[in-house]
Amino acid sequence: MKKGLTVLIIVLSIFMLFSCSKKEAAEKVYVFATDATWPPLEYIDESGNLTGFEVELVPMIGEKVGVKMVAKNIPWDTIFAGLANGQYDGVASGVSVTEDRKKTMDFSTPILEAGQVIIVKKDSTVKGIDDIKGLKVGVQIGTTGDLVLDNYDVVRKQYDDIGLALQDMLNNNLDACVCDSLIASDFVLANPNYSDKLKVAGSSFTQEDIAIAVKKGNKELLDLINKGLSELKADGSYDKLKAKWNLL
């Protein structure tokens, strides 16, 4: 009798542990860092809510693969260090795929294409990248726009977000700013505070893939992201989301 009771207790214990493990797995929440200074990809709206294309895309991917995925606002200057340290599971923040970044993180299939462009005031004579030599140029620190200026003879000034750089240019402290074409379109074409004051000088002078980053070697999460993206593209949800945020 005692032996039978012992076996029953062991069986029940195993069942309970298995049930708890399943419950914990089901409740797993994947957190993706996003720097909310890059409209229309990610930003804080007038009501104080985190929103934008990637902020909405992340949970949509999760829904497709049956897990919960959320975006969390994290400053850009610490965003990749936090990923490496395991503070969150991924980064969805207009991340350009570069060979250097591939050494320390893995990337999903591309979600957007972009390039670096020059933004200037309406009355500027700058027509493109060939005209910025010797000029004072603002960038967001640590972005590909910041890195690409290593190749140009300019007086570079770095900012925590591109909005601060644009404002400094309007205050006549800069001659130009460099940022992703996706961000430039929002500030110049869609933002009433800037559309009559700024313009994009010429076309993109780089071409880049934008993707979601995960910690190097996290194949399980990478596969989930790619599967979710594939299904969103297949059923038209992805294109609808791009259209919503004027990313056609």
N, C-alpha and C positions, 0 to 999 in steps of 0.2 A: 504493500500500500504506500509506504513512504517512498519507495523507488518510483512508483507511478506518479506520485505527487511531485517528486523532484523533476521528473521528465517533463511533466505538464508545465511546471514553473519555468523550466529552461525554454520550452517551446514558446510559451507566452512572452518571455523576455525577448527572444529573438524576433518574434512577430512585432513587438512594440518598438524595438530598435529599428527594424526594417520600415515600419510605418512612420517613425519619426524622421528617418533618413529621407523617405519619399516626400514627406511634408516639407522638410527643410529645402530639398531640391526644388520643389514646386514654388516655394516662397523666395527663391533666389532672385535678387534684383541686380541687374547689371547697370552700373552707373557710368555715364559718359560725360567727361569734362567738356565744357564749351565756354569760350571767352565771349561774354555777351556784349561785345563792342563792335560787332561786324554785321550790321543789317545789310541785306535781308536774311542772312544765314542764321544769326543769333544776336539777340539784343533784348533790352528791357523796355517794354512798351510804357505808355503814359500811365497805365494803372499799376505799374510796378511788377508786371508779370514777365517771366522769361519766355520768349517766343522766337519764331523764325523758322526758316526752312529745315535746318538740321535738328532743331529742337522738336519739331513735329515728326521728322523722319525717323528719329531714333525709336520712339515707342511704336511706330507703325511697323518697323522691322521686327520688334519684339513680338507684336501681335501675330505676325505671320508665322513665327516659329514657336509660338506657345510659351514665351518667357516674358518677364517684365523688364523693359529697358527704359531708363529715364536719363534726362540731361541735367547737369548740375553746373552752375556758373562758377568758373575757376579763372583767376587771372592768367593771362597768356604767359607771363614771364616765369611761372612755376608749373605750367601745364604738363610739360613733358617729364619733368622731374617727378611729379606726382604719379604719372603713369608708370614710370620705372620703379617707383617705391611701392606700387600696389595700392595707392590711395583711392583709385577708381579703376574701372575695367578697360576703358577706352577713351579716345579723344575724338569728338565730332565738332570741329571748330574751324572749318575752312582750311584744313591741313593739306598743304601741297606735298605731293609725293616727290622726294628727292633721294638721290643715291646715298647721301650722308644719313638721312633719317632712316633709310632701309636697314642700316647697320644696327640700329638700336630699337626698332619697332617694326611691326608688320602692318600691312595695309589691305583694306578691303578692295573689291573692284571699284573703279572710279565712280563717284556720284555726280561729279560736275567737271567741266573743263574751264580753265581760267588762264589769265596771263597778267603780267605786271604792266600797269599803265601809269602815265603821268597826269596828275591833276594840277591845273593852274588857274589863276584868276582869269576872268573873262577878257581882260585887257592885256594879257600876257602875250609876248611875241614868241614864246616857246611853242614849237610845232611838233616836237618829238624828242626821242632819247638823244639824238645828236646835238640838241641845243642846250643841254643842261650842264655842260662842262663849266666848272668853277662856280656854279650856283649853289645857294643854300637849299637843301632838299630835306623834307621831313618824312619819316617813316615810323611805323610801329616796330618797336624793338623786338628782335628775334624772329621776325617774319621773313618769308622769302624775298619780300621787297627790300628789307634791310640787308639781307645777305647779298642780293644781286648788285647792290651799290658798291660792293667791294671792287667791282670791275670798272667803276667809273670815277673820274676825277671830279668829285663834288664835295661840298662842305655838308656833311651829313649830320642831321639832328634827330635823335631818337625820342619817341614818345611812348607812353603806356598804351595809348590807343590812337587810331588814325584820326578820330574826331578832334582830338586835341591838336594834332598837327595841322589839320585843315583850318581850325580856328586861328592858330598862330599865323598861318599864311594870310588869312583875311586881315589879321592885325599888322600885316606888312613885315613880319619877321622871317618869312621864308619866301623863296621864289617858286617852289614847286613841292608837290608831295608825290610819293610813289606807293601804290597799293594794288591789290588784286582787282581785276576788271569787274568782277561781280560786286565788290564793295563800292568801287568807283561809280558803277551804274546807279546804285541806290543813292549815294550821296549827291551825285550830279543830276541825274534824271528824275528820280522819284522824291527827293527831299526838297520841299518848298523853301527851306531855310538856305539852301545852297544852289538850287537850279538856275537862279538868275545871276549868280555871282561867280560860279565856277564852270570849268569845261574840261573835257578830256583832250589832252594834246596828242594827236596822232592815234595810232593803234597799239595793241599790245606788243611789247618788245621781248616777251618770253611766252612760252606755252607750257602749261602745267596741268596735271591731273589733280583733282581734289578727291580725297578719300577719307575713310574713317580709320583711325590708327588704334592698334591694340598692342599690348606688351609683347615683345619678341618671344615667339614660340607658343603663343596662346592660340593654337590651331582650333580648339573647340569653339571658342567665341568667334573667331574669324569665320569659321564655316557657318555658324548661325547667322552672322551678319550677311554674308554673301548669299545664303539661301533666302533670307528675308528680302534682300534687295532684288534678287532674281524674280521672286513671286510678285513683288510690288510693281516691277516693270512689266511683267507678263499680264497683269490684270488692269493696267492703266492707272493705278493709284499713284505711281511715281510721277508720271507726266502731269497728272492733275495737281499734284503738290507743287511741282515746278511752276506750272502756270499760275497757281495762287500767289506765288512769291515773285512773279515776273522774271523767272529764270528760264525763259524759252530759248 
